[in-house]
Amino acid sequence: MNNSVYSINKGINKSIEFKGLKAQYIGYFAGGMLMLLILLVLLYLIGLNTYFCMAFILVTGAILMIKVYQWSNTYGEHGMMKAIARRKMPKLIKNHSRITFQHLNPTRS
């Protein structure tokens, strides 16, 4: 019998990475580029100067690229979702009434 050699996939459970962009930032970048393409078509159809349209889209695309790479490096794979969730949590909860606590049943735990 011949011995079979199998390669081990060492990328299991790792997030997708493309040119330094991790996980959902690839989608953010792709969506932004798609929006820029649609904006370029709209600006061209309106009748603006072609060179102005291209310059505007190139500058906006560069800003988009810089921001998405900055988010990817700052927050990592799940950090942005955690930061957004942390901002939505209230700093404190105020209760000005005792009625909430009067209806609690002390026998249940």
Residue pairs with C-beta under 8 A, 6 or more apart in sequence:
15 22
15 23
15 77
16 22
16 23
16 26
17 23
18 26
20 69
20 72
20 73
21 29
21 68
21 69
21 72
22 72
22 76
22 77
23 77
23 78
24 80
25 68
25 69
25 71
25 72
28 68
28 71
29 64
29 65
29 68
32 61
32 64
32 68
33 61
33 64
36 57
36 60
36 61
36 64
39 57
39 60
40 53
40 54
40 57
43 52
43 53
43 56
43 57
44 50
44 53
71 80
75 82
75 83
